[in-house]
Amino acid sequence: MSLANVAVIVAMAATIPLLARAVPGGVVPGIVIEILAGLLVGPHGLGWVSIDGAASTLALLGVAFLFFLAGLEIDLGAIRGGVLLRSVGAYCGGLVLALVVTVAMHAAGLVQAPVLLAVALSATGLGLVVPLLRDAQLLGTPTGGTIASAASVAEFSAVVILAVGFGAGRSPLLSAAFLAVLVVLTLVVTIAGRRLDAETRLTAVVDRLSDGTGQLRVRISVALVIGFAALAQLLGLEVVLGAFFAGGILNVLDHGMRDPAFRGRLDGIGYGFLIPIFFIVSGSRLDLGALNLWPDLLVVVPLLTLALLVARGVPTPLLGLPRRARVGSGLLLATSLPFIVTASQVGLEQGRLDTATAAAVTTAGLVGVCIFPTLGVSALAARNVSVRLVRHGPG
């Protein structure tokens, strides 16, 4: 097995943060550059990289770690009661709106698999939105908390629907049964882990072995995410579902997860190594040459971008947000690329999507990520400043 392809990919990954920083205003996120870089050097571009077994395996681990870290971002204590009901209502409303648009586009002969496309457009990139809110000092505000909760529900719901509704060659009922098995196992592991964590002596041993060369907590985390991803794959579900559940388990299980230094180690494995490989490989698989100027680039991509904004932005009044915060919140909730890339790859592998439709929906996600977050954060930041001025007065 040659590591030449992997060497090219990781070398590109090492230079992309510098390229992203060089873009004026930082308006282009790193993941967009990673996908475009993969497109440039992949089989449909310069042909410097081929998707061999090593690259495919690392990319699979990358998407598993991406959704594992997204699961760690979910604040289960904040998502309950009225917040949960409103978030679920907003997600369902957005899914219906996306379905209306994609069915109409399918009837016009513009796209394939309208239901899969609607699901792809219904999610919010939790791993993208939460850091944006945190960097803008909005995560601790009521509006920021509501956005994070709505993004969590949307991401989780979309992952479950993708796993259950689009299992390869299997009925949704059987997929739901396998999902129930995964849920039960998740509960068993969580309960057993809580009891073990209550043992002070065992907890002290784990803490002692989690530094230096031992790194026990990191090893347990990696074993859990890969184990649950492998189990989901064995059950015929998407690996992202198992990885997402693994993140949820550790989120409620281990007090050490709240340690910034430890989370930094997991981010290093994910964002420093595996996740960039997933996006670069995904870009290498993307065939923008399959898009025609008409109607793909001039009609399909703009309509899918609009559908993404409508699906996530229009239902924001259901979240109970202040009127002036709805525009910025809707733009942030429409920020979604990782799940779109994942869903399009699933559609390609199963033959539900052709290369043109997969490229079009991924391009729509790329356009959205380049535009929506900057406008959304700016709108919310302006709203947050105005609220402070009203409450405390200038100066």
C-alpha positions, 0 to 999 in steps of 0.5 A: 500500500502506497502512502504517496496519495496520503502524503500529498493530501496531508501536505495540502492540509498543512498549507490550507490554514495559511491560505485561509488566513491570507483571504481578506476578512477571512470570508472563506472558511478552511473547509471550503478551501479544503474541498476546492483543493481536493477538487484541484488535485483529484482525478477530475482536476490535475490528477495528482491524487487518486482515491486509494484504500489508505485515503478512503479509510482515513477519510472515513475516520475523518467523517466519523471524528467530525460527527463525534466532535459535533456530538460533543458540542451538544448541550443536553442540559439546555435542550429540553422542554419548550426549547426542544419542542420549538427546535423540533418544530422548526426542523420539521417545518424546514424539512417540509419547505426543503421538500417542497422546493426539491420536489418542484425541481425534480418535477421540472427535471432539474434534480434527482432524489428530491427526498434525499436532497431535502434531508441534506438541506435540512441540517445545520453544521453544528461544528461550524455554528457553535465555534462561530457563536463562541468566537463572537461571544454570542454563545452565552446569550439567550439568542446564541443558546437558542441557535445552538439548541436548534442547530443540535436538533437539526444536525441530530435529526438529519443524521437519524433520517439519513441513517434510517431512511437511506440505508443501502438495500434495506427497508426503513423499518429494518433500519429503525430496528437496527437504530433501536439496537444502537440506542439501547447499547448507547444507554447501556454504555452510558449507564455503565460508564456513569456507575464506573465514573462514580467510583472515585478510585477508578476515576483517580486512576483514569485521571492519573493515566490521562497525561504523559505517554498514557493518554488513557482518556484520549485512547478511550475516546478514540476507541469509543468513536471508532467502535460505535462507527464500526457497529453502525456500519455493521448494522448497515447504518451510516458511520456518522450516526454511531460516531454522533452517539459516541460523542453524546455518550462522552458528553454526559459521561466523563467529567474530564470532557469539560477540560479545555486541554483534553478537548484540545487533544481531541480537536488536534486529532480531528481538525488537525489530522483526520477531518481535513483529509475527509474534506480534501478526499470529498473534493477529489470525488467531486466532479464539477465538470458534470455541471453544465452552465445551463441549467446547473450553474445558473438555475440548479445551484442558486435554487438549492442555495435558496432552498437551504436558506429557506429551509433553515431560515424561514422557520426561525419565528418558531424558535421564539427568537426576538424579531430583530435577531431572526435574520442573523439566526436564520443565516447561521442556521442555514450554515451547513456543509459537512452533512451536505457533503456526507449525504451527497457521498451517500447518494453517489455510493447508492446510485440515488444521485448522479454526479451532476446533482451531487456536485450541484448540492455540494456547490450550494453548500459551499456558496452558503458557507462562504456567505451566510456565516459572515452575514449572520454573525454581523447581524447578531453582533449588531443586535447584541450591541444594540441590546447592551446600549438600550439596557446599560446606556452608552458608555 
